[in-house]
Amino acid sequence: MEKQKDHRKIKRIIKGFANNWRIRTMALLKETRLSVGEISENLKTDFKNISIHITKLAIAGIVIKRYQGREVHLKLTARGENILTFIRMLE
């Protein structure tokens, strides 16, 4: 039963970054903390689209959300940095 929980956790993490928008978002966050608006501007896509992807990254433990007034600022977690390194190795 314990192994099944581990597999589910790994599946959740992989699904959390298995998308072009999420990988690009992670790459931006590698350099600095950004708000959702700044990320959507950098990636030239709408705020709602990026918000959906950021939620999935947060659920997977890849980013941390920090609320500052009405803005949400994001930071890549250690897990997120490791995943980004892994992705770079695959390129």
QUIBEL-V855351 format. One record per helix or strand. SS is the DSSP state (@ for helix, = for strand). FROM is the first residue (numbers start at 1). TO is the last residue. If there is no record, write none. Layout:
BEGIN
((SS/FROM/TO) (SS/FROM/TO))
END
This chain:
BEGIN
((@/2/17) (@/20/31) (=/34/35) (@/36/43) (@/47/59) (=/63/68) (=/71/76) (@/78/90))
END
